[in-house]
């Protein structure tokens, strides 16, 4: 898998990273509850932003205009879900 995006698709992996960094900065590096909240919020935000941005319909090539890893931006919420599960381990 390569790190690819189209349009504002970079938000699919930048939102979880940014909110995790904010949670770590505001609390501490060992506060996993704050990180879990950040990942849940980033998943919701990614889904809502993706649905809103891709609501205009497909681009000229028939695909969504905002892609993360080759999939529509709203489906990139799985990244936040995986990060959430990793904080449980």
ROVEX-110598 format. One record per atom (N, C-alpha, C): z, y, x; atom name. Coordinates in steps of 0.02 Angstrom, whole numbers, plus 32768, in hexadecimal, padded with zeros to 4 digits. Example, Ala and Ser with C-alpha at 12.3 -4.5 7.8 and 13.67 -1.06 7.14 Angstrom:
<rs>
    z    y    x atom
 8186 7EE4 8294    N
 8186 7F1F 8267   CA
 8186 7F5B 8294    C
 8162 7F90 8282    N
 8165 7FCB 82AC   CA
 818A 8002 8285    C
</rs>
This chain:
<rs>
    z    y    x atom
 8000 7FC6 802A    N
 8000 8000 8000   CA
 8000 803E 802D    C
 7FD5 806B 801D    N
 7FD2 80A9 8044   CA
 7FF1 80E1 801B    C
 8004 8115 803E    N
 8022 814F 801E   CA
 7FEA 817E 8008    C
 7FD4 8173 7FCA    N
 7F9C 819B 7FB0   CA
 7FB0 81BB 7F6E    C
 7F91 81F4 7F61    N
 7F9B 8216 7F22   CA
 7F5F 8241 7F13    C
 7F5A 8255 7ED5    N
 7F26 8283 7EC0   CA
 7F46 82B6 7E90    C
 7F33 82F4 7E96    N
 7F50 8329 7E6D   CA
 7F9A 8333 7E80    C
 7FC4 8332 7E4F    N
 800C 8339 7E5A   CA
 802F 82F5 7E5F    C
 800C 82C2 7E72    N
 8028 827F 7E77   CA
 805E 8279 7EAC    C
 805F 82A7 7EDC    N
 8093 82A4 7F10   CA
 80D9 82AB 7EF2    C
 80DE 82C7 7EB5    N
 811F 82CD 7E95   CA
 813E 8289 7E86    C
 8115 8256 7E81    N
 812F 8213 7E73   CA
 815D 81F8 7EA8    C
 8152 820B 7EE6    N
 8180 81F4 7F1B   CA
 81A9 822D 7F39    C
 8197 826B 7F2B    N
 81BE 82A3 7F46   CA
 81FB 82B3 7F1A    C
 81F5 82AC 7ED9    N
 822E 82BA 7EAD   CA
 826A 828D 7EBC    C
 8261 824B 7EC2    N
 829B 8222 7ED3   CA
 82B9 8234 7F17    C
 828F 8242 7F48    N
 82A9 8255 7F8A   CA
 82CE 8297 7F88    C
 82B2 82C8 7F65    N
 82D1 830A 7F62   CA
 8314 8308 7F3D    C
 8316 82E5 7F05    N
 8354 82E1 7EE0   CA
 8389 82B7 7F04    C
 8374 8284 7F28    N
 83A3 825E 7F51   CA
 83C0 828A 7F88    C
 8395 82B0 7FA9    N
 83AC 82DD 7FDE   CA
 83DC 8311 7FC2    C
 83CE 832A 7F87    N
 83FA 835B 7F67   CA
 843E 833B 7F56    C
 843D 82FE 7F3D    N
 847B 82DB 7F2C   CA
 84A5 82CE 7F6A    C
 8484 82BB 7FA0    N
 84A8 82AE 7FDF   CA
 84C5 82EF 7FFB    C
 849E 8324 7FF7    N
 84B5 8365 8011   CA
 84F0 837F 7FEA    C
 84EE 8379 7FA8    N
 8523 8394 7F7E   CA
 8562 8369 7F7D    C
 855B 8328 7F89    N
 8596 82FC 7F87   CA
 85A3 82E1 7FCD    C
 8592 82A4 7FD9    N
 8599 8287 801C   CA
 8568 824C 8021    C
 8560 8233 805D    N
 8530 81FC 8066   CA
 8549 81BA 804A    C
 8588 81B6 8039    N
 85A3 8177 801F   CA
 85AE 8179 7FD3    C
 859A 81AF 7FB2    N
 85A2 81B5 7F6A   CA
 8564 8199 7F47    C
 8565 8158 7F3C    N
 852B 8137 7F1E   CA
 8523 8147 7ED4    C
 855A 815A 7EB2    N
 8554 816D 7E6C   CA
 8529 81AC 7E65    C
 8531 81DC 7E91    N
 8508 8218 7E8E   CA
 84BF 8207 7E9C    C
 84B3 81D9 7EC9    N
 846E 81C5 7ED7   CA
 8450 81A1 7E9C    C
 8477 8178 7E79    N
 845D 8155 7E3E   CA
 844A 8186 7E07    C
 8474 81B8 7DFD    N
 8464 81EC 7DCC   CA
 8424 8210 7DE0    C
 841D 821F 7E20    N
 83E1 8242 7E38   CA
 83A3 8217 7E2C    C
 83A7 81D6 7E37    N
 836D 81AA 7E2D   CA
 835C 81A3 7DE3    C
 838E 81A0 7DB8    N
 8380 819C 7D70   CA
 835E 81DD 7D5A    C
 8379 8216 7D70    N
 835B 8257 7D5D   CA
 8314 825E 7D79    C
 8309 8246 7DB6    N
 82C6 824C 7DD2   CA
 8295 821E 7DAE    C
 82AC 81E4 7D98    N
 8280 81B8 7D71   CA
 826B 81D7 7D2F    C
 829C 81F5 7D0D    N
 828D 8217 7CCE   CA
 825E 8252 7CDA    C
 826D 827A 7D0D    N
 8243 82B4 7D1C   CA
 81FD 829F 7D2F    C
 81F6 826B 7D57    N
 81B4 8253 7D6C   CA
 818C 823D 7D2F    C
 81AC 8218 7D02    N
 8189 8200 7CC6   CA
 8172 823B 7C9B    C
 819F 826B 7C8E    N
 818E 82A3 7C63   CA
 8159 82D0 7C82    C
 815E 82DE 7CC2    N
 812C 8307 7CE4   CA
 80E9 82E4 7CE5    C
 80E9 82A3 7CF2    N
 80AB 827D 7CF3   CA
 8088 827B 7CB0    C
 80AF 8270 7C7B    N
 8091 826F 7C38   CA
 8073 82B3 7C27    C
 8097 82E8 7C39    N
 807E 832C 7C29   CA
 8040 833D 7C52    C
 8040 832D 7C93    N
 8007 833E 7CBD   CA
 7FCA 8314 7CAD    C
 7FD3 82D6 7C9C    N
 7F9A 82A9 7C8E   CA
 7F85 82AA 7C45    C
 7FA2 82D6 7C1C    N
 7F92 82D9 7BD5   CA
 7F4D 82F6 7BC8    C
 7F30 8318 7BF9    N
 7EEF 8338 7BEF   CA
 7EB6 8305 7BEC    C
 7EC4 82C7 7BFC    N
 7E90 8295 7BFB   CA
 7E79 8282 7C40    C
 7E4C 8252 7C44    N
 7E36 823A 7C86   CA
 7E0A 826D 7CAA    C
 7E09 8265 7CEC    N
 7DDE 828F 7D16   CA
 7D96 8277 7D10    C
 7D69 8293 7D37    N
 7D22 8282 7D33   CA
 7D15 8239 7D43    C
 7D3F 821B 7D6E    N
 7D34 81D5 7D80   CA
 7D55 81A4 7D50    C
 7D73 81BC 7D19    N
 7D92 8191 7CE8   CA
 7DDA 817F 7CF5    C
 7DF5 8197 7D2D    N
 7E3B 8188 7D3D   CA
 7E66 81C5 7D2D    C
 7EA8 81BC 7D2E    N
 7ED6 81F3 7D21   CA
 7ECF 8228 7D58    C
 7ED7 8268 7D46    N
 7ECE 829C 7D79   CA
 7F06 82A0 7DAC    C
 7F41 8285 7D9C    N
 7F7A 8288 7DCA   CA
 7F91 8240 7DD7    C
 7F83 8228 7E13    N
 7F91 81E3 7E25   CA
 7FC3 81DE 7E5F    C
 7FEE 81AC 7E5C    N
 801A 819A 7E93   CA
 800E 8151 7EA4    C
 7FFC 8143 7EE1    N
 7FED 80FF 7EF7   CA
 7FB8 80DE 7ECA    C
 7F89 8106 7EB2    N
 7F53 80EB 7E89   CA
 7F63 80DF 7E41    C
 7F9E 80F2 7E2A    N
 7FB2 80E9 7DE4   CA
 7FC4 812E 7DC8    C
 7FC0 8136 7D86    N
 7FD2 8177 7D69   CA
 8019 818D 7D7C    C
 8022 81CD 7D82    N
 8062 81E9 7D99   CA
 809D 81D1 7D71    C
 8097 81CC 7D2F    N
 80D1 81B7 7D07   CA
 80E8 8170 7D17    C
 80BA 8146 7D2F    N
 80CE 8102 7D40   CA
 80F1 80FD 7D83    C
 80F3 8134 7DA8    N
 8116 8135 7DE8   CA
 8161 8139 7DE0    C
 8179 8139 7DA2    N
 81C1 8139 7D97   CA
 81E1 80F8 7DB1    C
 81B8 80C5 7DBD    N
 81D3 8087 7DD9   CA
 81F1 8093 7E1F    C
 81D9 80C4 7E42    N
 81F5 80D3 7E85   CA
 823E 80E6 7E7E    C
 824E 8110 7E4D    N
 8294 8122 7E41   CA
 82BD 80E6 7E2B    C
 829F 80BA 7E04    N
 82C2 807E 7DEE   CA
 82D2 8050 7E28    C
 82A3 8048 7E55    N
 82B0 801E 7E90   CA
 82E7 803C 7EBB    C
 82E5 807D 7EC5    N
 8319 809E 7EEC   CA
 835D 8097 7ECB    C
 835F 809C 7E88    N
 839D 8093 7E63   CA
 83BA 804D 7E6F    C
 838F 801B 7E6A    N
 83A6 7FD6 7E74   CA
 83BE 7FCC 7EBC    C
 839E 7FEC 7EEC    N
 83B4 7FE5 7F32   CA
 83F9 8003 7F3D    C
 840D 8035 7F16    N
 8450 804F 7F1D   CA
 8485 8020 7F01    C
 8470 7FF0 7ED9    N
 849F 7FBF 7EBD   CA
 84AE 7F86 7EED    C
 8484 7F7D 7F1F    N
 848C 7F44 7F4C   CA
 84C1 7F51 7F80    C
</rs>
